[in-house]
């Protein structure tokens, strides 16, 4: 009998929390820009009873994504795809953020939409940052959603971006719009695709920030949120598990904020002071 495959792109804390919840009895394909990171994750999963394969994949290169699709489908039928890979505004220049977070995610959605199993599902990890971008003109929304992937980076309003935070916000807004558009294609295979936009989630990277030179800003932000705390990867994992389970079959093309009310406070509450810096 052909194996059921779950694919995780980006073997970090959030991605692993999701994949553990949906992969019992399935073969996990772990794809990461760092093979060492993927191998460490595979060892942890295998010690917990999961079966894994590892493949290097730079999300920003279409060739790597096509190689991943070929590798995953050679193992069996892809029933779940999770993308938790990406770069942040403090990690990379504008060009790389757009190449990886915007273009790469768009390619991934398109290519896995061609092979996802009947009744399968996928989740893209976006960010609350996309919700801090004001409403865009409809023509920009349509362009981000429907422009052929290989032409995306040539959109005039994207080539004008010279700020890493703006590039990140546009990338995450694009993720949400591409998910909405791709849901119509995935639906022809009886499959669902959604995005999740986390806020401040405690991962090793976030923990470093909370104890680093910018900790005061982060702590002030947390204090101004309705939840008054940061989130955990497991909370994001629980939401993704619901979306990819039989209980979430009526949800597709949606984006779900899981940010402790941070976005609400950014627009209308105690965090409105951030608008001047964002």
N, C-alpha and C positions, 0 to 999 in steps of 0.2 A: 504494500500500500504506500502511495506517495506521501512523503512527510509534509506536515504543515510547518511553514516557515514564518518566523517573526523576524523582522529586520529592524535594527536600531542603528541610526546614524548619529554618532556623538555619544561616546560611552561615559558620560558624566553622571553625577548624582541623580539628576531628574530623569534622564533617559533610563537609567538602571532601575529606578524605583518603578517606572512604568512597565518596563519589559518583564520584570519579575512577576508582575501581577497578571500578565496575559500569556505567559509562555510555558506553563506546565504541560509536559507531554509534547512539546514542540521543539523544533531545532531553531536556535537563535543565531542569526548572522549579525555579528558586531562589526560595524564599519567606523573607523575613526582616522583622523589625520595622523594621529600618533599610534603606530602599531603597538608600542610598548603599553600605552594606556589601554588599548583594546585587549591586549593579552592579560593584563592585570585584572581587568573586569571579567574576562572569560574564566580565569582561574577562580575568582570569587564565586561566579555563577556555577561553575562545574562542581565546586566543593559543596554547593547547595542543591545539587541534583539536576542541574540543567545541562543540556547538550549544546555546545557552541562551536561556531567557526568564526575566524577573524579575517578581515580584509582591510588593507589600507584604503582610505578614500578621502580626498580633498574635495569637500562639497563645492568648491568654486570652479571645478573643472568638469565639464560635461563628459569627457572621456572616462574619468573615474566613476562617475555615476552610472554610465552605461556598463562599465565593467562590473560594478556592484550588482546591477540588475541581472546581468548574465550569470554571475556567481550565485546569487540568491535563488534564481529560478532553476539552476542546475541541481540545487539541493532538494527542491520540492516546490510546493505551491505556496506563494506568499499570501498569508491570510491577514497579517498586520504589518504596518510600516510606521515607525516612529522616527521623526527627525528632531533631535535635541542638540544638533550641532550649530555652530555659529561663532562669530567673533563680536566683541563688544567695542563700544566707542573708545575705551581706554586701551584697547589691545592692538588696534590696527588703524591704518590710514583709510580715508574715504573710499578709495578705489577698491580696497580689499573687502571692506564692509559690504559694498554694493555687489561685488563679485560673489562673495560667499553667501551672505544672508539674504540678498534679494534674488540675484540670478540663480545661484545654486539651488536654493529651495524651490524656485519655480521649475527648474529642470527636473528635480527629484519628484515633484508632484506630477508632472507630465509623464515621466517615464514609468513610474510605478503605477500610475493610472492605467497604463496599457497592459499590465500583467497581474494586477491585484486579483485575488481569487473572487469568484462569485460569492457575494455576501461578506466579503472582507471589510476591513476598516483601517483607517490611518489617522494619526494625530501629528500635527506640526506644532512644535513649541515656539511661540512667538514671544511677545513681551508687552507689559503694560506701557512701555515706551511708545508703542505705536498709537496708543490712545491719548498721548499728550500732543500729538500733531493735530492742529485745528482741522476742521472740515476742508477737504480739497475740492477744487472745481470738478464737476462731474466728468469732464473730458479727461482729467488726470486719473480719476478713479477708473474709468473705462480703459485707459491706456495701460495702467498698472495691471489690471485684471486680464486683459485680452491680447495685448501685444505679443506676437510670437516670441518665444523665449530668447532666441538668438538676436533679437532686435531690442530687447528690454534696456540694456545699458546704453543704448543710443538715444533714448528719450531725452529731448532737450532739457526738461526741467530736472532731470537727474544729473545731466552733465554739468549743470550750473552749481551743484552742491559742493561746498568747500569746507564744511564743518562735519566732524565725525558723528556728533550726536544727531544732527539732522539726517545724515546718511543712514544711521541706525533706525531712526524713527520712520523714515520713508521705507526702509527695508521691511520693517515689521508691519507697517500698514499694507505694503504690497503682499506680504505673506497672507494676511487675512483676506485680501481681495482675490488672490490667486486660489486660495482654498474655496472661496465661494464659487468662483468660475469652474474650478476643477470638480466640484461636487456634482455638477451637471453631467460631467463625463464619467466620473466614478459611478454615478448612479445607474448608468447603462449596464454596469456589471453587478448591480445590486449591492454596491459597496458604498460605505460612508467615509467622508473625510472632514475633519474639523481641526481648528486651531485652538490652542490654549495660550492665554497671555498671562504668565505669572508676574507677580510683583517681586518684592524682596524675599527670596527663598534662601535659606541657609545651606549653602554648598561650601566646599573648601575655599573657593575663590571669594564668595561673599563673606565668609568668616574672616578671611584675611583683611578685607575692606573694613569690617566692623572693629578690627583691632589695629588698623593702620592709621596713617596720617589724616585720612578723610572720615574717620569714625564719627566725629561729632556731627557732621552733616547727615550721615546715615541714621544715627541714633535720634536726631531731631526729627527726621522724616518718619521714623517708626513711631515716635511719640505722637506725631500729628495724624496718624492713621486711625480709623475707627477700631481696628483690631488691637492696636497698641502692641503689636509684636510682629516679628518676621514669620514667614511660613516655612514649611518643611517639604523636602522632596516627596515624602510619602503622601502629603495632602494633594500634591499635583498628580501623583501616581493614582490615587483613589479616583480623582476626577477623570483621568484618561481611561482607567479601567472601565468606568461606567460608560463612557462614550463608545468604547470598543466592544462592550458586552451586548447581549440580546436586549437589555433594558434601554440602550441608547440608539436603537435602530431608527427612530424617527427624528434624530438630530443629524443633520449633514449640512455642510457649508456654513457652519456657525463658528463664532469665536467666543470663547468663555474666559472672562477675566477672573483670575484667582489671585487677588492682591491685597486682601485684608481691608478693602475700601480705600486703598491709596489713591486710585484714580479719582474716585468721588471727592476725596479731600483735596486733591490737586486742583480740580475745577471749581469746587464750591465750599471747601472747608478750610482747615487750618494749614494746609499745604499750598495755598494759593501764592505764597511768596516765591515758590519755585518757578512760577511762570516767567518771572523776569530773568531767570538764568537758563531757562529751557526754550 
